[in-house]
Amino acid sequence: MWQENLKRFVNLSDKTQEYIALEAGINQGTLSNIITGKRSASIETLEAIVDALGISMLDLFQDIESSKGYKKLQCEYQSSLAQTDSLKSELVELISRSTEKNLLELRNLLPLLQKILR
């Protein structure tokens, strides 16, 4: 049960597995193996992971929908989606008002913007 909860918390988080692992002091492969159940984790490692996610150990081991950590991450996720939609709208507006010179500059920024908006 806790591995499924961990997987859901990681997926809901705006942090990458790599970032969570770095914050927890483990490598990304180890985190991935813990999430999938291919590897066990010590209490200390689990504490480090939940700290990196900003949740509690209780959140990890209880029914996920009733946990405070889940509700917090769900709100953060919804807020992040709203911010992304807002940024997309602003970008579309900026592009529509651009001159040819600005479009060249925007084309150079496009790869960075794509990473941010994912």
N, C-alpha and C positions, 0 to 999 in steps of 0.2 A: 504494500500500500504506500509506504513512504517514498519508494522510487517513482511511482506514478505521480504522487504529489510533487516531488522534486522536479520531475519532467515538466509538469504543468506550470510550476512557478518559474522555471527557467524560460519556458516558451512565452509566458506572459510578461516577463521582465523585459525592459528595454535594453538590457545588457547582453552582450554576446557571451557564449560559453567561454571563449578565450578570456574575456575580461573578468568574468566570475571566477574562473580558475586562478587567474593571476591574483585577484583580491583574496582568494582563499589560500593561496600559497601552494597550489598544486598545478600540474600541467593540464591542458585541455583534454588530452586523451584520457587521463585518469578520471576527470569529471564526467566525460562521456560514458566511460565504462561503469561508473557508479550509477549514473542515470539509467542506463540500460540493464543494470543488474549483473553485468559481466564481472564486476568487482565489488567487493564489500568495502565499507568505509568505517573508520573508527569514529567514535563519538566526537573526538577533537576535530576530525576532518569535516564531519557533518556540521559541527558548530561553526567552523570557518566558512563553509558554503552558505549556510543560512544567514550568517552575518553579511556576507558579500551580497546576498539577495535582499537584505533588509527585512527578513522575516524571523520568526522565532522557531525554536525546535518544536514547540507545541503546534505551530502551523503545519509543520512537516508531517506530524504524526496523527493529526485529527482529520475529520471529514473536511475536505478542502473548501467546499462552498461556505461552510460556517466559520472558517478561520479569518481572523482580522488581517493577516498578511495577504491572503487572497483578495479580500475586498480592497485593500490598499493598492496592491499591484493592478487590480482590475481598473480602479479609478485612474491610476497613473497611465495605464495603457490607453484608456479612452481619451484622456487628456492629450497624450502623445499623438493619437490619431487625429484629434481635432486640430492640433498645431500643424501636423503634416498637411492636412487639407487646406488650412489657412496659407501655409507656405506655397503650396501648389497654386492656389488662386493668385497670390501675389506674383508668383513667377510668370503665370500666364499673362497677367496684366502688364508686367514689365516687358515681356517679349512683344506684346501687341503694340507697345509704345516705342519700341526700339528703332534706332536708325541702323543703317547698314554697318557702321563702325561698331555700334553697341552689340549687334548680332554676332560679330566676330568674337568679341570679348565673352559674350554669353556662351558661344560654342566652346570656348576654351574652359569655361566653368562647368559645362554640362556633366562631365564624368564625376566631378565632386558632388554636384547636386544630386545625381542619381544615387550615389552612395548614401547621402544624407536622407533621402526620401524613401529608402528601402525599409 
